[in-house]
Amino acid sequence: MNLVSWTIGLPLVPLRGLLALARVLQDEAEQQLYSPAQVRRELEEVAAARAAGEMPEGEAERTEEQIIERLLPDQSEAVDG
């Protein structure tokens, strides 16, 4: 890398670092969101809330469906592919 391109690229270093950090945070968030252990924990919380009467039956079923759908592949991709 020559001096000119290094000098021009220097102001972009913080931006590159920020973008790298954003990628790491996104990967970690997706890992946690789609983790089977996390899904199981959320389903157990819904079941406990339902058993304690804190969550109506219909809401519990909708919540469980939303949690389980995170593990399933996107249906639009399956149709397109």
N, C-alpha and C positions, 0 to 999 in steps of 0.2 A: 504494500500500500504506500503510495507516495505521499508527500507532505500535504499537497493540496487536498486530496481526497480525505486524508485523515483529519485535516482542519475543518473541512466542510461536514464530515460525519460526526465530529465531536459533539455538537449540540444535540444530536439525535440519540446519544447514548442513554440519557434518562428515559426517553420514550421507549427505546428498545427494552430497557430493564422493566419498565411498567408493563409492557405487552407480555414479556416473559412471565412476570408475576401473575398477570391476569389469566394466562393459559394454565399455570399451575393451580390457581384457585378454582378455575372452572373444572379442571380434571378431578380435583379433590371433591368438589361439590357433587359432580356426577357420580363418582365412586360411592360416596355416601348415600346419595339418593337412590341408586339402583342396587345397593348392597342387599343381598338376601337376608342378612342378619337385621338390617334396619327395617326391611319390609316386615319381617316376622315380628319385630318389636312393636311396630305400628299396628299390626293386626291384633296383637295381644292387648294393646292399649284400647283399641276399639271394642274388643270382646269384654274387657273389664268394665269399660264405661257402659256398655249395653247391659251387662249383668247387674251393675250397681244402679241401673235406671237413670243414669246421667245422660244417655243418648237414646233418642227414639229409634225404634226398629228400622224404619225407612232410611233415616239418616245414616245409621250404622251400615246398612247394606250398601248404600251409595259410596260411603267412605271406603269400605272394603274393596269395592269394585275399582275405585280410583287407585288405590294402593296396588292392587294386583295388576292393573293395566300397565303400570310402570315397568313390570318385568316382561311384558309381552312385546314382541317386535311391532313396529309401527305398521298398521294394516295398509296404509296408503303406499308404503314402499313395497309390500308384498304384491299388491295389485299391479304396480308399475313395473316391478322387476320380473 
